[in-house]
Amino acid sequence: MADENEIQAQPGAPAAVEGAETAPTEARGPGRGRGNRGGGDRNRGDRGGRGRRDDRRGGNRDEDQGEELIEKLVHINRVSKTVKGGKRFGFAALVVVGDGKGRAGFGHGKAREVPEAISKATAAAKKAMVRVPLKEGRTLHHDGLGHFGAGKVTVRSAPAGTGIIAGGPMRAVFESLGVADVVTKSNGTSNPYNMIRATFAALGEQTSPKSVAQRRGKKVADLLRRGGAAADVAQADAEAIAE
């Protein structure tokens, strides 16, 4: 009898074990399914959406990093804001950014710390970059005047070897722009913000013979010959003009 009981118990034991194993599985199954539906789907959706946004942002960063930019810190000023409890101090930064090939921009940023203010100003400058046509890649095509607020700026093209004759904020603009020979004069104010804006106003009026010829429907050589140059000399100068 004992043997029969043992024999009967042996087949029953695996059944009991199987039942014990299946019961928790059935209990965990719905919970795991609910977890997958709730948190899992959300996590997958968040990873998917954030991944796509990060990919797009990463591509922009790679493009910015691939392009070598010249960053010039022009001015840092400590600013304060009066609030109910007293004064809250911060910093304001003015940055000029350029690629050294005829593109430059300036930006302004404020933050509680200096590095953060500089990074904000740099990002703003990269978004506001403008292209300025250069003669032979080293100087301006013609003279120009710029005015902003109380600041008045005069910029003049110069022969090779002159160098950058400019002071303060204006020098940072031409160095980041890639200009090697220029003569400038600033009157009216020494405020770096007004000087920078007046300088960019003068640079915004720069035009090249190529753009003027396209606008007037003429050839570049025809425009250069009006200055009294010979036909062959005007043709050679026209071919040498890149932009």
C-alpha positions as CSV (number, residue, x, y, z in Angstrom):
1,M,0.0,0.0,0.0
2,A,2.8,2.3,0.8
3,D,4.3,1.6,-2.5
4,E,1.0,2.2,-4.3
5,N,0.6,5.5,-2.4
6,E,4.1,6.5,-3.4
7,I,3.5,5.5,-7.0
8,Q,0.2,7.5,-7.0
9,A,1.9,10.4,-5.3
10,Q,4.7,10.5,-7.8
11,P,2.5,11.2,-10.9
12,G,0.5,13.7,-8.9
13,A,3.5,15.6,-7.7
14,P,4.5,16.9,-11.1
15,A,0.9,17.9,-11.8
16,A,0.9,19.9,-8.6
17,V,4.1,21.5,-9.5
18,E,2.9,22.3,-13.0
19,G,-0.2,23.8,-11.6
20,A,1.8,25.8,-9.2
21,E,4.0,27.0,-12.0
22,T,1.2,27.9,-14.3
23,A,-0.8,29.8,-11.7
24,P,1.9,32.4,-11.1
25,T,2.5,32.6,-14.8
26,E,-1.2,33.3,-15.4
27,A,-1.1,35.9,-12.6
28,R,2.0,37.6,-13.9
29,G,0.9,37.5,-17.5
30,P,-1.8,40.2,-17.4
31,G,0.4,42.3,-15.1
32,R,3.3,42.1,-17.5
33,G,1.0,42.8,-20.4
34,R,-0.4,45.9,-18.6
35,G,3.1,47.0,-17.9
36,N,4.1,46.7,-21.5
37,R,1.0,48.5,-22.6
38,G,1.4,51.3,-20.1
39,G,5.1,52.0,-19.4
40,G,6.6,50.0,-22.3
41,D,4.7,51.7,-25.0
42,R,5.2,55.1,-23.5
43,N,9.0,54.4,-23.2
44,R,9.1,53.2,-26.8
45,G,7.2,56.3,-27.9
46,D,9.4,58.6,-25.9
47,R,12.6,57.0,-27.1
48,G,11.3,57.2,-30.7
49,G,10.2,60.8,-30.6
50,R,13.2,62.0,-28.6
51,G,15.5,60.0,-30.8
52,R,14.2,61.7,-33.9
53,R,14.5,65.1,-32.4
54,D,18.0,64.4,-31.1
55,D,19.0,63.1,-34.5
56,R,17.8,66.4,-36.1
57,R,19.6,68.5,-33.5
58,G,22.7,66.3,-33.7
59,G,22.8,66.9,-37.4
60,N,22.8,70.7,-36.9
61,R,25.5,70.4,-34.4
62,D,27.6,68.3,-36.7
63,E,27.2,71.0,-39.4
64,D,28.1,73.7,-37.0
65,Q,31.1,71.8,-35.8
66,G,32.2,70.9,-39.3
67,E,32.4,74.6,-40.2
68,E,35.3,76.3,-38.5
69,L,34.1,79.6,-37.0
70,I,36.1,82.4,-35.5
71,E,34.6,83.6,-32.2
72,K,35.6,86.9,-30.8
73,L,34.4,88.1,-27.3
74,V,34.0,91.8,-27.6
75,H,32.5,92.9,-24.3
76,I,31.3,91.6,-21.0
77,N,29.2,93.7,-18.7
78,R,27.7,93.0,-15.3
79,V,24.0,93.8,-15.1
80,S,21.5,93.8,-12.3
81,K,17.8,93.5,-11.9
82,T,16.0,94.9,-9.0
83,V,13.4,92.5,-7.5
84,K,11.3,92.5,-4.4
85,G,14.1,91.0,-2.2
86,G,16.9,93.1,-3.5
87,K,19.1,93.0,-6.6
88,R,19.8,90.0,-8.9
89,F,23.1,90.2,-10.6
90,G,24.0,88.7,-14.0
91,F,26.3,89.1,-16.9
92,A,25.8,90.3,-20.5
93,A,28.2,89.2,-23.3
94,L,28.7,90.6,-26.8
95,V,30.2,88.1,-29.3
96,V,31.2,88.3,-32.9
97,V,31.4,85.2,-35.0
98,G,32.7,84.7,-38.6
99,D,34.1,82.1,-40.9
100,G,37.0,84.2,-42.2
101,K,35.6,83.9,-45.7
102,G,33.1,86.8,-45.9
103,R,30.5,85.8,-43.4
104,A,30.1,87.3,-40.0
105,G,27.4,88.0,-37.3
106,F,27.1,89.3,-33.8
107,G,25.0,88.3,-30.9
108,H,24.1,89.3,-27.3
109,G,23.3,87.0,-24.4
110,K,22.5,87.4,-20.7
111,A,22.8,84.8,-17.9
112,R,23.7,84.5,-14.3
113,E,27.2,83.1,-15.2
114,V,29.7,84.3,-17.7
115,P,30.2,81.0,-19.6
116,E,26.4,80.6,-20.1
117,A,26.1,84.3,-21.3
118,I,28.9,83.7,-23.8
119,S,27.3,80.5,-25.2
120,K,24.0,82.3,-25.6
121,A,25.6,85.2,-27.4
122,T,27.6,82.8,-29.7
123,A,24.4,80.9,-30.6
124,A,22.6,84.2,-31.4
125,A,25.6,85.4,-33.5
126,K,25.6,82.1,-35.5
127,K,21.9,82.6,-36.4
128,A,22.5,86.2,-37.5
129,M,25.4,85.7,-39.8
130,V,25.4,87.8,-43.1
131,R,27.6,87.6,-46.2
132,V,29.8,90.5,-47.3
133,P,31.4,90.5,-50.7
134,L,35.1,90.9,-50.6
135,K,37.5,92.2,-53.2
136,E,40.2,89.6,-53.9
137,G,39.2,88.0,-50.6
138,R,41.2,90.5,-48.6
139,T,39.5,94.0,-48.6
140,L,36.2,95.8,-49.4
141,H,35.0,96.7,-52.8
142,H,34.3,100.3,-52.0
143,D,34.0,102.8,-49.1
144,G,31.0,102.8,-46.9
145,L,29.3,104.7,-44.0
146,G,27.3,103.2,-41.2
147,H,25.2,104.8,-38.5
148,F,23.4,103.5,-35.5
149,G,22.3,105.5,-32.5
150,A,25.1,108.0,-31.7
151,G,27.7,105.8,-33.5
152,K,29.0,106.8,-37.0
153,V,31.4,104.5,-38.7
154,T,33.5,105.0,-41.9
155,V,35.1,102.0,-43.7
156,R,37.4,102.3,-46.6
157,S,39.1,99.7,-48.9
158,A,42.9,99.6,-48.7
159,P,45.8,98.3,-50.9
160,A,47.5,95.0,-50.0
161,G,49.8,95.3,-47.0
162,T,47.8,97.9,-45.2
163,G,46.5,95.6,-42.5
164,I,43.4,96.1,-40.3
165,I,43.5,99.7,-39.1
166,A,40.6,99.6,-36.7
167,G,40.2,99.7,-32.9
168,G,38.1,97.9,-30.3
169,P,35.0,96.1,-31.5
170,M,35.5,97.0,-35.1
171,R,38.7,95.0,-35.3
172,A,37.0,91.9,-34.0
173,V,34.4,92.2,-36.8
174,F,37.0,92.5,-39.6
175,E,39.2,89.7,-38.2
176,S,36.2,87.3,-38.0
177,L,35.1,88.4,-41.5
178,G,38.4,87.6,-43.1
179,V,39.3,91.1,-44.2
180,A,43.1,91.6,-44.3
181,D,43.3,95.3,-45.5
182,V,40.9,98.0,-44.4
183,V,40.9,101.5,-42.9
184,T,38.1,102.5,-40.5
185,K,37.1,105.4,-38.4
186,S,34.5,105.6,-35.6
187,N,33.0,108.8,-34.4
188,G,30.3,109.8,-31.9
189,T,30.4,107.0,-29.3
190,S,32.6,104.3,-27.8
191,N,29.6,102.1,-26.8
192,P,30.6,98.7,-28.3
193,Y,27.0,97.7,-29.1
194,N,26.4,100.9,-31.2
195,M,29.8,100.5,-32.8
196,I,29.2,96.9,-33.8
197,R,25.7,97.7,-35.2
198,A,27.0,100.7,-37.1
199,T,29.8,98.6,-38.6
200,F,27.4,95.9,-39.8
201,A,25.2,98.7,-41.2
202,A,28.1,99.9,-43.3
203,L,29.0,96.3,-44.3
204,G,25.4,95.7,-45.3
205,E,25.7,98.4,-48.0
206,Q,28.7,96.7,-49.7
207,T,28.0,95.6,-53.2
208,S,30.3,93.9,-55.8
209,P,30.7,94.7,-59.5
210,K,29.3,91.3,-60.3
211,S,26.0,91.9,-58.5
212,V,25.7,95.4,-60.0
213,A,26.2,94.0,-63.5
214,Q,23.6,91.3,-63.0
215,R,21.1,93.9,-61.6
216,R,21.7,96.3,-64.6
217,G,21.9,93.5,-67.2
218,K,25.5,94.4,-68.3
219,K,28.9,92.8,-68.3
220,V,31.4,93.4,-65.5
221,A,34.0,94.5,-68.1
222,D,31.6,97.2,-69.3
223,L,31.3,98.6,-65.8
224,L,35.0,98.6,-65.2
225,R,35.7,100.4,-68.6
226,R,33.6,103.4,-67.5
227,G,36.4,104.2,-65.0
228,G,38.8,104.9,-67.9
229,A,40.5,101.4,-68.0
230,A,41.5,99.9,-71.3
231,A,39.4,97.1,-72.7
232,D,42.0,94.3,-72.1
233,V,42.7,95.6,-68.6
234,A,39.0,95.8,-67.8
235,Q,38.5,92.2,-69.1
236,A,41.3,90.9,-67.0
237,D,39.9,92.6,-63.9
238,A,36.5,91.3,-64.6
239,E,37.7,87.7,-64.9
240,A,39.6,88.2,-61.6
241,I,36.5,89.2,-59.7
242,A,35.2,86.1,-57.9
243,E,32.0,87.6,-56.4
